[in-house]
Amino acid sequence: MESQKKLRVFVRSPDLVLPSRALTLAPDLTLRRLKLAFLPQSLLSQALTIDSLYFSLNGKPLPDDSSLAAAGVPDFSALTLRLRLRGGGGDGGATGAESRDCYLNMYAIKKPDKVDPNETRLSKWTTCALSAEPLSPPCVIDRLGNLFNKEPLVEALLHKKLPKEFSHVRGLKDMIPIHLTPIPSAAVSETKFQCPITGQEFNGKYGFLAIRGCGHVLSVKALKEVKSSTCLVCHKEFSDMDKIVINGSAEEVRVLREKMEEERGRLKVRKEKKVGACLSGTKHANDEKGGILDNGKKDGRAKRFKAVDVMPTHATKEVYASIFTSSKKSDFKETFTCRSLPLGRN
């Protein structure tokens, strides 16, 4: 029986100020056992430590009794161990005027879980915008700077199941392949990728740009410090129009959308001009001169080419024509190999 595939998980605890660790775990491991393995012995001696802590994934709390697989923890994910805050009295939660029904009704309505903004930021830069799976090459971006794994995006496009917010992706031309530089495996990091020039992590704390021509992803800092019109990785020429901001602000996305609409407008005008030229017949204006139409057939209205039309100066017409064909077909008999001479001359 084959063993289950191990999960590589990044665990951190900012509330306890513990060092972050990268762990390789079995999918059937429960989150409670993971807490016992992660916490040092000095904290385990406290009675309320285990129950007062919980794991969260992308800001969503996970139950202690569930396993990693049951909780939907994917490979290369980041788990955060946080303190569970409890009411300690004196917080206005109970007064002498309240009945037991009022107290129970106050907690009957389930409040939405508070989402950690840091987890939301990290998820936006480390997962696919469509499938929410961890970024895994081949990766692409659209013209507005959203990050995708290519395979789920192509499948959604083929089956016409793209969400409304990605309706601007109409075909493969709207998918720009990108090259993400991986971080060395020995380094402990929130993400798997970095800038190949500055080493800044691809985690949303720094600005990143993708070059449309070659697809290399560089930090804004690298392009500011090194003034160049060529890619700093492959040295391919590019212009400002080729820069696409990844996960940009609302203003940056608006500028990218305007560029996209402007480019599509130019392509539409060019296509209309081409169709109009074909319908007006200007494309075949020179057919009568050459005598050949676009389909390779001869035009009966065109003038047939004759060798004597380009005869050199001072040349005899009959002699020049005899180079290419017999001038007196009754005297000569031609075959596919030779031109025979009249009887009595051979």
Residue frames as qw, qx, qy, qz and C-alpha x, y, z in Angstrom:
[[0.000, 0.888, 0.461, 0.000, 0.00, 0.00, 0.00],
 [0.418, 0.497, -0.028, 0.760, 1.41, 3.34, -1.04],
 [0.325, -0.441, -0.448, 0.707, 2.14, 5.86, 1.71],
 [0.138, 0.910, 0.388, -0.054, 0.23, 9.13, 1.74],
 [0.482, 0.562, 0.008, 0.672, 1.86, 12.12, 0.13],
 [0.439, -0.433, -0.375, 0.692, 3.49, 14.38, 2.70],
 [0.088, 0.928, 0.279, 0.228, 2.42, 18.01, 3.06],
 [0.507, 0.072, -0.183, 0.839, 5.00, 20.79, 3.31],
 [0.242, -0.867, -0.406, -0.157, 3.58, 23.38, 5.70],
 [0.309, 0.371, -0.280, 0.830, 4.99, 26.67, 7.00],
 [0.497, -0.690, -0.523, 0.054, 4.01, 27.29, 10.67],
 [0.246, 0.346, -0.250, 0.870, 4.39, 30.58, 12.51],
 [0.400, -0.698, -0.580, 0.131, 3.07, 32.18, 15.72],
 [0.213, 0.548, -0.078, 0.805, 3.37, 36.00, 15.89],
 [0.537, -0.718, -0.093, -0.433, 1.31, 36.18, 19.10],
 [0.874, -0.466, 0.017, 0.141, 3.73, 33.91, 21.01],
 [0.106, 0.885, -0.446, -0.078, 6.83, 35.37, 19.30],
 [0.816, -0.202, 0.527, 0.129, 8.05, 31.90, 18.37],
 [0.048, -0.469, 0.644, 0.603, 10.44, 31.22, 15.47],
 [0.779, 0.372, -0.057, -0.501, 8.74, 30.14, 12.27],
 [0.439, -0.286, 0.840, 0.141, 9.32, 26.60, 11.04],
 [0.621, 0.330, -0.458, -0.544, 8.88, 24.71, 7.76],
 [0.538, -0.183, 0.782, -0.257, 7.52, 21.21, 8.48],
 [0.444, 0.140, -0.746, -0.476, 6.80, 18.11, 6.41],
 [0.467, -0.061, 0.643, -0.604, 3.68, 16.45, 7.82],
 [0.072, 0.207, 0.953, 0.208, 1.32, 13.57, 7.12],
 [0.282, -0.314, -0.362, -0.831, -2.16, 14.57, 5.87],
 [0.618, -0.488, -0.590, -0.181, -3.89, 12.60, 8.67],
 [0.392, -0.076, -0.503, 0.767, -2.11, 14.55, 11.42],
 [0.181, -0.834, -0.519, -0.039, -4.60, 16.45, 13.59],
 [0.147, 0.777, -0.083, 0.606, -4.14, 20.13, 14.34],
 [0.643, -0.733, 0.118, -0.186, -4.07, 19.44, 18.09],
 [0.907, -0.175, 0.149, 0.354, -1.11, 17.09, 17.66],
 [0.541, 0.569, 0.046, 0.617, 0.55, 19.68, 15.46],
 [0.234, -0.873, 0.101, -0.416, 0.22, 22.23, 18.28],
 [0.825, -0.534, 0.176, 0.060, 1.87, 19.81, 20.70],
 [0.841, 0.127, 0.162, 0.501, 4.73, 19.25, 18.27],
 [0.345, 0.714, 0.064, 0.606, 5.20, 22.95, 17.52],
 [0.368, -0.867, 0.070, -0.327, 5.04, 24.41, 21.06],
 [0.340, 0.464, -0.699, 0.424, 8.15, 24.23, 23.26],
 [0.559, -0.290, -0.748, 0.210, 8.11, 22.30, 26.53],
 [0.146, -0.078, -0.413, 0.896, 8.16, 25.50, 28.59],
 [0.420, -0.048, -0.106, -0.900, 4.73, 26.49, 27.28],
 [0.614, -0.148, -0.715, -0.299, 3.27, 22.97, 27.51],
 [0.305, -0.134, -0.762, 0.556, 3.54, 23.11, 31.30],
 [0.275, 0.074, 0.209, -0.936, 0.79, 25.74, 31.38],
 [0.365, 0.283, 0.861, -0.215, -2.66, 24.17, 31.70],
 [0.446, 0.722, 0.376, -0.373, -4.57, 26.53, 29.38],
 [0.095, -0.539, 0.514, 0.661, -1.97, 26.84, 26.63],
 [0.196, 0.093, 0.888, 0.406, -3.32, 24.16, 24.28],
 [0.141, 0.663, 0.735, -0.023, -6.98, 25.19, 24.48],
 [0.001, 0.849, 0.147, -0.508, -6.25, 28.90, 24.27],
 [0.072, -0.486, 0.567, 0.661, -4.48, 28.53, 20.91],
 [0.736, 0.467, 0.466, -0.151, -5.88, 27.78, 17.48],
 [0.411, -0.104, 0.578, 0.697, -4.58, 27.45, 13.92],
 [0.445, 0.732, 0.231, -0.461, -5.83, 29.65, 11.07],
 [0.521, 0.086, 0.613, 0.588, -5.41, 29.36, 7.28],
 [0.114, 0.373, 0.407, 0.826, -5.80, 32.55, 5.22],
 [0.234, -0.234, 0.211, -0.920, -7.57, 34.13, 8.22],
 [0.768, -0.229, -0.317, -0.507, -10.04, 31.23, 8.71],
 [0.439, -0.475, 0.676, -0.354, -9.91, 29.34, 12.08],
 [0.621, 0.160, -0.739, -0.208, -9.41, 25.57, 11.88],
 [0.815, -0.470, 0.045, -0.336, -10.87, 23.05, 14.38],
 [0.227, -0.634, 0.732, -0.105, -8.34, 21.22, 16.56],
 [0.729, -0.054, 0.661, -0.169, -9.91, 17.78, 16.12],
 [0.791, 0.592, 0.078, -0.136, -9.75, 17.76, 12.31],
 [0.767, -0.138, 0.348, 0.521, -6.79, 16.50, 10.32],
 [0.114, -0.479, 0.322, 0.808, -4.79, 18.56, 7.84],
 [0.041, 0.135, 0.805, 0.577, -6.52, 16.86, 4.93],
 [0.063, -0.653, -0.755, 0.025, -10.01, 17.26, 6.42],
 [0.126, -0.760, -0.207, 0.604, -9.37, 20.93, 7.14],
 [0.581, 0.770, 0.223, 0.139, -8.42, 21.49, 3.48],
 [0.306, -0.813, 0.337, 0.364, -4.80, 22.45, 4.13],
 [0.809, 0.583, -0.071, 0.036, -3.00, 22.38, 0.73],
 [0.826, -0.051, 0.015, 0.561, 0.66, 21.75, 0.07],
 [0.410, 0.210, -0.007, 0.887, 3.01, 24.73, 0.60],
 [0.265, -0.804, -0.349, -0.401, 0.44, 26.54, 2.77],
 [0.198, 0.336, -0.475, 0.788, 1.12, 28.85, 5.71],
 [0.542, -0.601, -0.584, -0.059, -0.55, 28.10, 9.06],
 [0.019, 0.546, -0.308, 0.779, -0.71, 30.73, 11.79],
 [0.512, -0.382, -0.720, 0.272, -0.96, 29.77, 15.48],
 [0.097, -0.528, 0.029, -0.843, -2.91, 32.47, 17.35],
 [0.003, -0.084, -0.747, 0.659, -4.23, 33.13, 20.84],
 [0.250, -0.554, -0.694, -0.386, -7.96, 32.64, 21.37],
 [0.055, -0.233, 0.323, -0.915, -9.26, 35.67, 23.28],
 [0.361, -0.488, -0.793, -0.041, -11.91, 34.89, 25.91],
 [0.279, -0.743, -0.075, -0.604, -14.08, 37.19, 28.01],
 [0.463, 0.045, -0.687, 0.558, -12.78, 37.59, 31.55],
 [0.301, -0.720, -0.581, 0.230, -15.64, 39.51, 33.18],
 [0.215, -0.682, -0.105, 0.691, -16.06, 43.22, 33.68],
 [0.211, -0.053, 0.554, 0.803, -16.45, 43.73, 29.94],
 [0.424, 0.213, 0.033, -0.880, -20.12, 44.63, 29.93],
 [0.327, 0.033, -0.857, -0.396, -21.22, 41.20, 28.79],
 [0.427, -0.458, -0.779, -0.019, -23.58, 40.60, 31.71],
 [0.145, -0.327, 0.265, -0.896, -25.64, 42.84, 33.97],
 [0.166, 0.143, 0.840, -0.497, -28.17, 42.18, 36.70],
 [0.515, 0.380, 0.158, -0.752, -31.00, 43.42, 34.48],
 [0.461, 0.328, -0.675, -0.473, -30.46, 40.73, 31.84],
 [0.881, -0.089, 0.305, -0.351, -32.38, 37.50, 31.79],
 [0.586, -0.232, 0.732, 0.258, -30.97, 34.17, 30.71],
 [0.632, 0.590, 0.493, 0.097, -32.89, 34.39, 27.40],
 [0.222, 0.965, -0.115, -0.084, -31.27, 37.70, 26.54],
 [0.360, -0.663, 0.625, 0.201, -27.89, 36.23, 27.32],
 [0.645, 0.069, 0.734, 0.201, -28.47, 33.19, 25.11],
 [0.528, 0.775, 0.347, 0.021, -29.96, 35.23, 22.25],
 [0.028, -0.916, 0.301, 0.262, -26.91, 37.45, 22.25],
 [0.250, -0.478, 0.794, 0.281, -24.75, 34.49, 21.18],
 [0.714, 0.340, 0.599, -0.125, -27.37, 32.80, 19.00],
 [0.568, 0.819, -0.015, -0.082, -26.41, 34.88, 15.95],
 [0.839, -0.107, 0.200, 0.495, -23.15, 33.64, 14.53],
 [0.022, 0.915, -0.160, -0.371, -20.72, 36.45, 13.91],
 [0.793, 0.577, -0.153, 0.126, -18.50, 36.33, 10.84],
 [0.817, -0.306, 0.026, 0.488, -14.92, 35.35, 11.46],
 [0.009, -0.939, 0.175, 0.295, -12.52, 38.24, 11.40],
 [0.861, 0.412, 0.043, 0.296, -10.12, 37.96, 8.47],
 [0.548, -0.587, 0.171, 0.570, -6.50, 38.76, 9.06],
 [0.426, 0.870, -0.078, -0.237, -5.39, 41.39, 6.47],
 [0.128, -0.651, 0.714, 0.222, -1.88, 39.94, 6.40],
 [0.534, 0.055, 0.842, 0.054, -3.25, 36.51, 5.53],
 [0.560, 0.723, 0.360, -0.184, -5.42, 38.04, 2.80],
 [0.189, 0.867, -0.377, -0.267, -2.43, 39.86, 1.33],
 [0.281, -0.436, 0.838, 0.168, -0.26, 36.75, 1.39],
 [0.608, 0.303, 0.731, -0.067, -3.00, 34.62, -0.16],
 [0.490, 0.821, 0.103, -0.274, -3.38, 37.10, -3.04],
 [0.199, 0.803, -0.535, -0.171, 0.31, 36.80, -3.92],
 [0.206, -0.379, 0.902, 0.002, 0.85, 33.08, -3.35],
 [0.482, 0.272, 0.824, -0.122, -2.32, 31.48, -4.77],
 [0.124, 0.257, 0.675, 0.680, -4.15, 31.39, -8.08],
 [0.262, 0.084, 0.158, -0.948, -6.83, 34.11, -8.34],
 [0.642, 0.001, -0.429, -0.635, -9.24, 31.60, -9.92],
 [0.785, -0.114, -0.605, -0.076, -8.68, 28.25, -8.20],
 [0.495, -0.772, 0.246, -0.312, -7.14, 29.50, -4.89],
 [0.965, -0.081, -0.033, 0.246, -4.46, 26.80, -5.27],
 [0.463, -0.686, 0.261, 0.496, -0.80, 27.64, -4.52],
 [0.448, 0.797, -0.275, -0.298, 1.02, 29.16, -7.47],
 [0.722, -0.205, 0.613, 0.245, 2.78, 26.48, -9.46],
 [0.167, 0.527, -0.510, -0.659, 4.45, 26.98, -12.88],
 [0.269, 0.292, 0.282, 0.874, 3.33, 27.39, -15.58],
 [0.048, -0.664, -0.495, 0.559, 1.84, 30.65, -14.31],
 [0.231, 0.488, 0.424, 0.728, 0.24, 33.51, -16.26],
 [0.007, 0.456, 0.379, -0.805, -1.18, 36.95, -15.60],
 [0.342, 0.737, 0.556, 0.173, -3.97, 38.77, -17.38],
 [0.350, 0.548, 0.109, 0.752, -3.71, 42.32, -18.72],
 [0.364, -0.814, -0.050, -0.450, -4.87, 43.71, -15.37],
 [0.106, 0.588, -0.673, 0.436, -2.12, 41.99, -13.36],
 [0.824, -0.307, 0.253, -0.404, -4.06, 39.11, -11.75],
 [0.034, -0.468, 0.882, 0.033, -2.07, 35.93, -11.02],
 [0.903, 0.080, 0.037, -0.420, -3.22, 32.52, -12.28],
 [0.503, -0.209, 0.814, 0.202, -2.10, 28.96, -12.68],
 [0.255, 0.289, -0.540, -0.748, -2.42, 28.44, -16.42],
 [0.117, -0.119, -0.967, -0.192, -4.21, 25.09, -16.41],
 [0.068, 0.546, 0.747, -0.373, -7.34, 26.06, -14.40],
 [0.179, 0.580, -0.002, -0.795, -7.64, 29.34, -16.32],
 [0.208, 0.219, -0.723, -0.621, -7.55, 27.59, -19.70],
 [0.065, -0.285, -0.956, -0.002, -10.09, 24.99, -18.52],
 [0.111, 0.606, 0.524, -0.588, -12.47, 27.68, -17.27],
 [0.202, 0.503, -0.282, -0.792, -12.09, 29.56, -20.55],
 [0.153, 0.061, -0.879, -0.447, -12.80, 26.47, -22.66],
 [0.134, -0.435, -0.888, 0.063, -15.88, 25.53, -20.63],
 [0.107, -0.560, -0.223, -0.791, -17.03, 29.18, -20.45],
 [0.617, -0.619, -0.477, 0.084, -17.03, 29.16, -16.65],
 [0.395, 0.189, -0.250, 0.864, -14.96, 32.28, -16.00],
 [0.162, -0.669, -0.549, 0.474, -16.35, 34.50, -13.22],
 [0.242, 0.912, 0.303, 0.134, -17.64, 37.93, -14.16],
 [0.285, -0.897, 0.195, 0.276, -14.61, 39.73, -12.68],
 [0.430, -0.372, 0.652, 0.501, -12.38, 37.92, -15.20],
 [0.636, 0.615, 0.457, -0.092, -14.63, 38.45, -18.23],
 [0.213, 0.880, -0.298, -0.303, -11.90, 40.57, -19.86],
 [0.298, -0.376, 0.841, 0.251, -9.93, 37.35, -20.48],
 [0.737, 0.432, 0.035, -0.519, -11.26, 36.29, -23.88],
 [0.920, 0.358, -0.158, 0.031, -8.53, 33.99, -25.19],
 [0.862, -0.167, -0.038, 0.478, -4.92, 32.89, -25.02],
 [0.394, 0.563, 0.006, 0.727, -3.78, 36.32, -26.23],
 [0.355, -0.785, 0.035, -0.507, -5.02, 37.76, -22.93],
 [0.872, -0.472, 0.050, 0.118, -2.84, 35.33, -20.94],
 [0.292, 0.828, -0.442, 0.184, 0.74, 36.51, -20.50],
 [0.913, -0.131, -0.311, 0.230, 3.17, 33.72, -19.46],
 [0.169, -0.889, 0.333, -0.266, 5.47, 34.77, -16.62],
 [0.748, 0.174, -0.543, 0.339, 8.68, 33.38, -15.16],
 [0.543, -0.793, 0.092, -0.261, 8.80, 33.40, -11.34],
 [0.403, 0.527, -0.664, 0.345, 12.20, 33.03, -9.67],
 [0.802, -0.451, -0.389, -0.056, 12.05, 30.43, -6.85],
 [0.305, -0.803, 0.424, -0.288, 13.62, 31.04, -3.45],
 [0.367, 0.350, -0.850, 0.143, 16.35, 28.55, -2.45],
 [0.726, -0.359, -0.544, -0.219, 14.80, 25.65, -0.54],
 [0.553, -0.112, -0.569, 0.598, 17.06, 26.23, 2.46],
 [0.031, -0.172, 0.177, -0.969, 15.55, 29.66, 3.16],
 [0.028, -0.525, -0.802, 0.284, 12.49, 29.98, 5.41],
 [0.063, 0.028, -0.187, -0.980, 10.02, 32.38, 3.80],
 [0.489, 0.342, 0.471, -0.650, 6.34, 33.23, 3.52],
 [0.721, 0.585, -0.009, -0.371, 6.39, 32.58, -0.21],
 [0.876, 0.004, 0.389, 0.284, 8.22, 30.44, -2.76],
 [0.589, 0.586, 0.233, 0.505, 9.33, 33.20, -5.16],
 [0.365, -0.715, -0.032, 0.596, 11.51, 36.30, -5.15],
 [0.389, 0.898, -0.122, -0.166, 12.96, 39.03, -7.36],
 [0.922, 0.148, 0.009, 0.358, 15.99, 37.65, -9.25],
 [0.388, 0.648, -0.158, 0.636, 17.85, 40.98, -8.89],
 [0.200, -0.625, 0.337, -0.675, 17.11, 42.36, -5.41],
 [0.312, -0.013, -0.912, 0.266, 15.98, 39.16, -3.67],
 [0.396, -0.068, 0.320, -0.858, 12.79, 40.80, -2.38],
 [0.228, 0.168, 0.953, -0.110, 10.14, 38.23, -1.56],
 [0.267, -0.200, -0.576, -0.746, 7.05, 37.88, -3.75],
 [0.214, -0.374, -0.839, 0.334, 4.62, 38.34, -0.85],
 [0.061, -0.818, -0.500, -0.278, 2.81, 41.64, -1.47],
 [0.436, -0.750, -0.131, 0.479, 5.02, 43.81, 0.72],
 [0.227, -0.461, 0.398, 0.760, 6.91, 45.06, -2.33],
 [0.606, 0.619, 0.038, -0.498, 5.79, 46.14, -5.78],
 [0.528, -0.124, 0.750, 0.379, 6.43, 43.80, -8.71],
 [0.500, 0.602, -0.169, -0.599, 6.19, 44.22, -12.48],
 [0.755, 0.122, 0.616, 0.190, 5.97, 41.67, -15.29],
 [0.064, 0.513, -0.465, -0.719, 7.60, 42.42, -18.65],
 [0.780, 0.373, 0.243, -0.440, 5.17, 41.45, -21.37],
 [0.561, 0.629, -0.483, -0.235, 7.74, 40.57, -24.04],
 [0.396, 0.361, -0.830, 0.153, 9.81, 38.02, -22.12],
 [0.744, -0.432, -0.437, -0.263, 7.60, 37.32, -19.09],
 [0.532, 0.025, -0.580, 0.617, 10.24, 37.90, -16.40],
 [0.424, -0.828, -0.329, -0.164, 8.91, 39.21, -13.06],
 [0.486, 0.215, -0.323, 0.783, 11.05, 41.90, -11.40],
 [0.281, -0.677, -0.493, 0.469, 10.59, 44.13, -8.38],
 [0.171, 0.953, 0.184, 0.172, 9.88, 47.83, -8.83],
 [0.445, -0.820, 0.259, 0.252, 13.01, 48.55, -6.82],
 [0.688, -0.104, 0.524, 0.491, 15.22, 46.67, -9.30],
 [0.444, 0.629, 0.451, 0.452, 13.84, 48.60, -12.29],
 [0.103, -0.991, -0.075, -0.050, 14.26, 51.91, -10.46],
 [0.544, -0.694, 0.348, 0.320, 17.83, 51.31, -9.37],
 [0.471, -0.125, 0.657, 0.576, 19.01, 49.96, -12.74],
 [0.431, 0.667, 0.053, -0.606, 17.92, 52.34, -15.48],
 [0.193, -0.197, 0.841, 0.466, 17.69, 50.16, -18.57],
 [0.642, 0.291, -0.107, -0.702, 15.38, 49.61, -21.54],
 [0.610, 0.197, -0.749, -0.165, 16.27, 45.90, -21.59],
 [0.859, -0.434, -0.181, -0.204, 15.23, 43.10, -19.27],
 [0.217, -0.759, 0.578, -0.208, 17.70, 42.68, -16.40],
 [0.782, -0.180, 0.591, -0.080, 17.49, 38.88, -16.76],
 [0.755, 0.296, 0.523, 0.261, 17.41, 38.11, -20.51],
 [0.219, -0.436, 0.257, 0.834, 18.40, 41.57, -21.86],
 [0.245, 0.496, 0.715, 0.426, 15.45, 41.73, -24.25],
 [0.003, 0.133, 0.057, 0.990, 14.27, 45.19, -25.29],
 [0.112, -0.635, -0.763, 0.040, 10.98, 46.47, -23.82],
 [0.007, -0.457, -0.091, -0.885, 9.05, 49.72, -23.51],
 [0.221, -0.069, 0.540, -0.809, 6.90, 51.25, -20.78],
 [0.715, 0.031, -0.172, -0.677, 3.82, 49.81, -22.49],
 [0.700, 0.112, -0.704, -0.038, 5.22, 46.31, -21.85],
 [0.081, 0.161, -0.743, 0.644, 5.25, 46.78, -18.05],
 [0.591, -0.455, -0.488, -0.453, 2.29, 45.21, -16.23],
 [0.220, -0.448, 0.572, -0.651, 1.83, 45.87, -12.51],
 [0.487, -0.156, -0.859, -0.026, 1.05, 42.68, -10.60],
 [0.400, -0.615, -0.647, 0.207, -1.78, 42.95, -8.04],
 [0.220, 0.255, -0.044, 0.940, -1.74, 46.72, -8.38],
 [0.105, 0.337, 0.503, -0.789, -3.85, 49.33, -6.63],
 [0.416, 0.670, 0.586, -0.187, -7.24, 50.46, -7.92],
 [0.206, 0.863, -0.152, -0.436, -5.61, 53.36, -9.79],
 [0.141, -0.464, 0.787, 0.381, -2.96, 51.09, -11.36],
 [0.400, 0.273, 0.873, 0.063, -5.62, 48.60, -12.45],
 [0.370, 0.803, 0.317, -0.345, -7.63, 51.45, -14.00],
 [0.098, 0.751, -0.464, -0.459, -4.59, 52.53, -16.06],
 [0.246, -0.179, 0.918, 0.256, -4.01, 48.93, -17.20],
 [0.433, 0.520, 0.723, -0.137, -7.66, 48.60, -18.20],
 [0.308, 0.848, 0.002, -0.432, -7.46, 51.80, -20.28],
 [0.035, -0.560, 0.719, 0.409, -4.36, 50.47, -22.05],
 [0.359, 0.109, 0.923, 0.081, -6.13, 47.19, -22.76],
 [0.425, 0.704, 0.511, -0.249, -9.21, 48.90, -24.21],
 [0.184, 0.822, -0.269, -0.468, -7.04, 51.24, -26.30],
 [0.151, -0.365, 0.853, 0.340, -5.07, 48.33, -27.75],
 [0.389, 0.347, 0.853, -0.013, -8.24, 46.40, -28.55],
 [0.352, 0.808, 0.233, -0.410, -9.66, 49.50, -30.25],
 [0.088, 0.684, -0.546, -0.476, -6.62, 49.80, -32.50],
 [0.240, -0.089, 0.943, 0.215, -6.83, 46.13, -33.46],
 [0.411, 0.570, 0.677, -0.220, -10.53, 46.49, -34.25],
 [0.296, 0.829, -0.066, -0.469, -9.93, 49.51, -36.53],
 [0.041, -0.514, 0.760, 0.395, -7.09, 47.70, -38.29],
 [0.337, 0.157, 0.927, 0.058, -9.29, 44.65, -38.86],
 [0.408, 0.719, 0.449, -0.338, -12.15, 46.77, -40.22],
 [0.194, 0.768, -0.360, -0.493, -9.80, 48.49, -42.66],
 [0.159, -0.283, 0.900, 0.292, -8.50, 45.16, -43.89],
 [0.377, 0.414, 0.824, -0.085, -12.03, 43.80, -44.41],
 [0.328, 0.810, 0.186, -0.450, -13.06, 47.02, -46.17],
 [0.053, 0.627, -0.597, -0.497, -10.10, 46.80, -48.54],
 [0.248, 0.003, 0.949, 0.194, -11.04, 43.23, -49.49],
 [0.356, 0.610, 0.673, -0.221, -14.68, 44.16, -50.13],
 [0.240, 0.833, -0.029, -0.498, -13.79, 47.22, -52.26],
 [0.873, 0.441, 0.144, 0.150, -11.58, 45.17, -54.57],
 [0.082, 0.924, -0.374, 0.012, -8.41, 47.18, -53.99],
 [0.643, -0.436, 0.624, 0.085, -6.65, 43.98, -53.06],
 [0.715, 0.242, 0.600, 0.266, -7.12, 42.68, -56.62],
 [0.263, 0.884, -0.012, -0.387, -6.34, 45.95, -58.36],
 [0.037, 0.672, -0.654, -0.347, -3.20, 44.52, -59.94],
 [0.731, 0.058, 0.678, -0.053, -4.71, 41.20, -61.02],
 [0.698, 0.689, 0.168, -0.103, -5.12, 42.29, -64.64],
 [0.166, 0.842, -0.508, -0.078, -1.45, 43.13, -64.87],
 [0.248, -0.436, 0.864, -0.033, -0.21, 39.82, -63.58],
 [0.639, 0.107, -0.573, -0.502, -3.07, 37.68, -64.86],
 [0.470, -0.088, -0.853, 0.209, -3.15, 35.57, -61.66],
 [0.523, -0.642, -0.136, -0.544, -5.85, 35.75, -59.02],
 [0.349, -0.583, 0.596, -0.428, -5.44, 35.00, -55.30],
 [0.894, -0.087, 0.360, -0.253, -6.68, 31.43, -55.77],
 [0.454, -0.375, 0.708, 0.390, -3.86, 30.69, -58.23],
 [0.583, 0.490, 0.630, 0.153, -6.09, 30.54, -61.33],
 [0.283, 0.030, 0.352, 0.892, -5.57, 32.57, -64.48],
 [0.276, 0.624, 0.347, -0.644, -7.78, 35.53, -65.18],
 [0.568, 0.447, 0.600, 0.342, -9.21, 35.32, -68.70],
 [0.177, 0.967, 0.181, 0.007, -9.37, 39.09, -68.96],
 [0.393, -0.769, 0.335, 0.377, -5.65, 39.51, -68.32],
 [0.540, 0.734, -0.371, -0.178, -3.11, 39.82, -71.12],
 [0.980, -0.087, 0.076, 0.160, -1.08, 36.69, -71.78],
 [0.321, -0.776, 0.410, 0.355, 2.67, 37.02, -71.40],
 [0.848, 0.508, 0.030, 0.147, 4.82, 36.73, -74.55],
 [0.733, -0.316, 0.116, 0.591, 8.61, 36.57, -74.69],
 [0.436, 0.445, 0.283, 0.729, 8.78, 39.10, -77.55],
 [0.207, -0.921, -0.255, -0.208, 7.28, 41.74, -75.23],
 [0.486, -0.816, 0.235, 0.204, 10.62, 41.97, -73.43],
 [0.851, 0.360, 0.115, 0.365, 12.80, 41.48, -76.51],
 [0.499, -0.507, 0.098, 0.696, 16.24, 43.16, -76.34],
 [0.267, 0.839, -0.077, -0.468, 17.04, 46.14, -78.46],
 [0.283, 0.627, -0.609, -0.395, 18.21, 45.46, -82.08],
 [0.360, -0.084, 0.929, -0.006, 17.10, 41.80, -81.85],
 [0.372, 0.007, -0.640, -0.672, 15.18, 40.13, -84.65],
 [0.663, -0.157, 0.275, -0.678, 11.71, 39.17, -83.50],
 [0.916, 0.144, -0.270, -0.260, 11.63, 35.83, -85.32],
 [0.577, 0.344, -0.654, 0.347, 15.09, 34.77, -84.13],
 [0.147, -0.337, 0.591, -0.718, 14.40, 35.83, -80.51],
 [0.783, -0.094, 0.130, -0.601, 11.09, 33.97, -80.45],
 [0.843, 0.228, -0.478, -0.099, 12.72, 30.78, -81.76],
 [0.142, 0.414, -0.756, 0.486, 14.78, 30.57, -78.56],
 [0.411, -0.084, 0.628, -0.656, 11.65, 29.75, -76.56],
 [0.695, 0.316, 0.583, -0.278, 9.41, 28.05, -79.13],
 [0.466, 0.137, 0.675, 0.555, 9.30, 26.91, -82.73],
 [0.200, 0.441, -0.053, -0.873, 8.42, 29.70, -85.18],
 [0.590, 0.236, -0.497, -0.591, 7.23, 27.20, -87.84],
 [0.630, -0.194, 0.658, -0.363, 5.44, 24.34, -86.19],
 [0.884, 0.385, 0.060, -0.257, 4.75, 22.66, -89.56],
 [0.577, 0.636, -0.499, 0.113, 8.48, 22.24, -90.30],
 [0.120, 0.415, -0.783, 0.448, 9.59, 21.11, -86.85],
 [0.769, -0.375, -0.460, -0.238, 8.40, 18.39, -84.54],
 [0.088, -0.578, 0.567, -0.580, 9.02, 18.97, -80.85],
 [0.732, -0.280, -0.620, 0.017, 9.11, 16.32, -78.15],
 [0.555, -0.826, -0.057, -0.082, 9.53, 16.60, -74.39],
 [0.779, -0.394, 0.178, 0.454, 13.30, 15.96, -74.79],
 [0.379, -0.239, 0.403, 0.798, 14.39, 17.78, -77.93],
 [0.471, 0.698, 0.084, -0.533, 13.38, 19.87, -80.90],
 [0.737, 0.112, 0.574, 0.339, 13.84, 17.79, -84.11],
 [0.008, -0.484, 0.378, 0.789, 15.25, 19.28, -87.30],
 [0.726, 0.463, -0.011, -0.508, 13.43, 19.06, -90.70],
 [0.904, 0.086, 0.388, 0.157, 14.04, 16.01, -92.82],
 [0.680, 0.628, 0.026, 0.378, 17.20, 16.27, -94.87],
 [0.050, 0.833, -0.326, 0.444, 19.02, 18.35, -92.21],
 [0.662, -0.577, 0.424, -0.221, 19.69, 15.65, -89.62]]
